Amino acid sequence: MAQFNFTKKQDKYLVTNEEIVPINYEVKKLYDCTNFLTIADGVIEPGETKEFDFTEDGQYQIVINETDTIHIKHYLKLQLSIIEGVLNTICDCKCGCECNDNEDELCNLLMLRAKIDVYKRLTNPQGVAFYDAVYKHTKCLIEKPIYCAVDKEIILGESECNQEIVKQLIALDYLAMYFFEMAQVCLTEDKEYVRNKFKTKTIFCCIQSLGIDVGDIEELIKNNNMGLFTINNGAYVNQPPSQVGDYSMSVANRATTVLTLAMFTTNTTPAYSDPEGDAASAVRIDTLPGDGVLKLSGVNVTVGQIILAADINAGNLTYVSPNQDALDTDTFDFSVSDTGSGLFVS
């Protein structure tokens, strides 16, 4: 295992070689939700710090010496779009923003809400505790008007669209994003970078006008003594699949059986599951069938061979039986990896 230090600074990622010899790196990006493809590689000299500045949103891996993998979820463009959307939708002229009567305001609110939901899912489980803490601290602000709206809807059969509630929910998500990011930086210059990125001078005023006490929430985050969450300043490590049946498959003897990805995942007992919800990316064949033969695109599969999910979905993985006895079965063992971690479990 190589000795190196990984840090994130102002939306850039730094790897410092702490070895006395050069280390190799390979940068990979997730494509098609299944495969990580190499987009760059190189060498980091002893004592050198390599800066990685990703210009596109997505999931990345920095692989050091082919053994250590740093998993990065980089969604800066989406985050900046959300921040700009918050500024444009919840702010008004009370805080120095432009006062405009936008007939598309409800549509903008819904689109912003959708972006936030996507961002939370893409970055899960990073920052989840911050969302929980912020919502728990201010739930009374939201619950009462919702209940009143439901009662009015049920009793009177009508209820006006309450855009303020939607804006409050957006503001709370914005605060969770902001405080989570602030918790990961130490230097004054880095904190100022985060404040400027989140446009706090203007947006905090707008949030206060919605009846949300920003200072109160900030104090809760700073104290961190209520057992609501744990701050983890390290790089997030994506977890491998948590279970995939018993990692063994029995195939009925037929002339040829086309194996599907479902046979390795959803049709297992228990079914494939992953802590982050990542899809299965590949299958490794750990033992061969006792009688028949596994083939990939017509070529015999060997023990330890890795079969990509894309090949399985294309129908390229088959089991060829030595006979057609419907009562007879053949068995082999396998392991499965996910798109996030790339680690096999068996």
N, C-alpha and C positions, 0 to 999 in steps of 0.2 A: 504494500500500500504506500503510495507516494505521500510525502509531507508537503502540504500546500495550505494556503489560507484563502478562503473565499469570502468576499464581502460585496454588499450592494451599496452603491453611493450615487445618489441623485439619478436614479433610474438607469445606471450603468452597473455592470458586473465586473468585479476585479478578482483575478486569481494570481496569487503571489507564490512563486516557487521557493519553498523553504528547504529544498534538497541541495546537496553540493554538486549535483549533476543535473543536466538538462532534463526536463520532463516534456512529454508529447501531449498535445491536446487535440481533440476532435470535437467540432461543434455540429450538433444534429438538430434538425427541426422536424416536428410532427406534421406529416402530410396525410390527407385522406382519413384522419382519425385512427389510423392503424399503424403506420410505419414511420420511424424516425429516419430521415435521410441526411447524409453528411452534406453540410454546406460550406465548411471551412476546416482547416487543420493547420498545425504548425508546432513550433517548439518554444518553450519558455525557459530561458537561461536561469541558472542559480541566482536567487535574489531579485530577479526581474518580476515586475507586475504587468500582467497582460489585461488590457481593458476590452470588454465585450460590450458593444453598444448596438442593440438590436433595433432595427428601423421598422420591423413589421411585428404586429401582435402574433402571439402563438405560444406553444409549448416548446421549450428547447432543452437540450442536454449538452453539458460540457463534460466530455469523457477524458479523464486524465490517465495516461499510460495504459489505456484499454481496460482498467480495473476499477477506477473510482468514477462515479457518475454524479454530477450535480444537476438536479432537476429544477428548471426555472419556468414559472408561468409569467409571461410578460404580456400585459395587456394595457400598455401605456396609452395608445391611441384611443381605445375605448374609454379609459379612465378620463382622459382629457375631454372627450366628447361629453361624458356625463357631467363633469365640472362646469363646462360651458353651458350645458343644458340647464343645470341648477341655477346658474347665474341668470339665464334668460327667462326662466319660468317662475321661480319663487320670489325674485327681487322686484321691488316697485320703487316709485319715486321717493318714498320716505327715506331711502338709503342712498339717494343720489343716482339711482338707475333711471333709465328712460321710462316714461309712462307711455305705454302704447296699448291700444285696444286691439288685441290680436284675435280675430275671429277663429283662428286655428289653435287657440290656447289649449283646449281640451285634448286635441289630437297630439299636441306637443307634449302634454303631461303624460299621456298614455305611452308615447314613444320613449320618453325619458324613463318612465317606470319599467318598460320592457328592457331597455339598455341596462338599468341597474340590476334587474333580475338575472340577466345573462351574465353580467360581471360577477355577481355573487356565486353563480353556479360554476363559472370558469375558474375562479380563484379558490373555491372551496377545497379544503377546510381552512385555508388561511383567513384569519380575521373573523371567523364565525362567532367567537366568543365576544368580540366587540359589538357585533350586531345584536347579539342576545342581551348584552349588558345595557346598551343604549335603549333598546326597546323596553326592557324590563323596568328601567328607571323612569320612563315617560309613558307607560302604557295607559295610565289614567287619562292622559291628555287626549288619547285617540279613542278609548273605549266608550266614553260617555256619549259623544256625538254620534258614533256608529249605532249604539243602542237606540238613541233617540230617532235616528233616521229609519231604523228597522221598524220601530213601533209606529211611526207615522205612516210608513209604507203599508204595514199590515192593517192598522186600524182605519186609516183614511184612504188607503189605496193609492197614495201618492207620496212622493218624496223628491225634493229638489236635489240637483247634483251639487254636492258639497265639494268644491274644488280645493277649499282650504285644507280638508283632511288629506287629500292626495298630496298637496304641497308639504304638509307636515311629515308624512311618511317619507317623501323624497328627502326632506331635510335631515331626518334621522339617519337614513342610509348614508347620506353625504358625511355626516358627523362620524359615523362608524368607520367609514373609509379613511377619513382624515386622521382620527385619533389612532387607528391601527398603524398607519404609516408613520405618524410622529413617534410612536412607541419604539420604532425600529431604528431611529437615528439618535446620535449623541451630540455631534458637533454643532455649534451654533450656526455655522454656515449651511449645514444640511437641513436644520430645522427651518431656517429662513427660506431655503429652496422649496420645502414642502408647503410653507405658508403661501408663498407666491404662486406655486402651482395650483393650489386649491382656492386662490383668490379670497382668502379669509377676511381681508379688510372690508370687503363689500358684502360677501355672502353671510358672514356672521351677523351683521346688522339685519339682514333680511330674515334670518332664522329667528332672531330675537323678536322681530315684529310678528312672527307666527305664534308667539307664546311659548317658545322653547328656550329654556335657560341654558345657554351654551356653557357658561362658567360653572354651573352646577354639575353638568355632565363631565366637564374637564376635571373637576375636583375628584369625582368618582373614579375616573380613569387613573389619575395620578396616585391616589391613595392605594388603589388595588388591594384593598384589605377586606373585601366582602366575599371572597371566594367565588366571584362570578366568572373569572377567566384567568388564564395563565399566558403571559407574554413570552413568546418564543422569538428571539432575535436572530436565530440561525436560519440557514437556508432550509426551505421546506423539502422534506424527503418524501417523495411519492411512495405509497405502500404497494406491495404486490397483491395479487388476488388473495382473498381470505379463505376461499374454499372452492373446490371444483370436484364434487362427488368423491369417489374413492380413487380417482386418477387411473381408472382401469376401464377398458371397453371390451365388451363381448360382441362379436360380429357373427351373424348367422351365415352358415355356409351357402353361398350362391356362386354362380360363375364369376360375377364381378359385382362388387358393391361400391358405389360412390359414397365416400364419407363426407358428411356435412359438418360445418362448424357447430351446429346445434348438438350433434352427438357428443362433442367435447365440452359443451357448456350448458345450455338450457335443458337438455335431456338427461343430465346427470342428477344424481340424488345424494346430497342436496345440489341445487343448481349453482352454476358459477356466480360468484359475487365478488365485488371489489370495493374497498373502503371509499375510494373517490368516484366510483361509478364508471371507471375506465373500461372500455371494451377489450375483449381478448384480442391480442395482436399476433400470437403465434402459438404453435403446439410443438413440443419436443417429444420425439418417440424414444422412450426409455427402455422398452423391451420389444422384441419382435413377436408376431403371432407364432404359435407352436406348429401350425400346419400350413396355413396360407401365406401369402406374400403381400406386403404393403408396397404400393408403387406411387411415385410422384411423376406425373407426366410420362408414364410408361417405364420409368427407371426404378429398380428396386431401392427401397428406403433402407438406410442403415441405422444401427443403434446410435442414439444421440443426435440424429439429424433433426434440424429445426425446420418446420413447415410454416410458412407465413399464412395468416388468416386469408389473405387475398387469394392465395393458391387454392386453399380449401374451398373458398366461396366460388372459385372458378371451376370446381369439379375436377381438379387435377389429382387429388389424393384418392386412391382406390385400394380396396382389399380384393385380392384375387384368390379364390378358394380352390383347393385341390379337388373338391367334389361338390355335389349339389344336394347334400343331405340336409333337409330343412330342420331336422331335429338336432343337428350338430352345430356347435358354436366354437369360435376361436377367440382367444383373449390376448390383449397386449396392454402394456402400461404406458402412460404419457404424462407430461407436465404442460402447464399452460402459463403464458406470460400476458401482461396487460400492456396497453399503449402508454400508460403513464410512467411506470417504473422500468419496464422492460425486463423484469425479474421473473424467473420461472418458479413455480411452486409445485410440489409433488408430495 
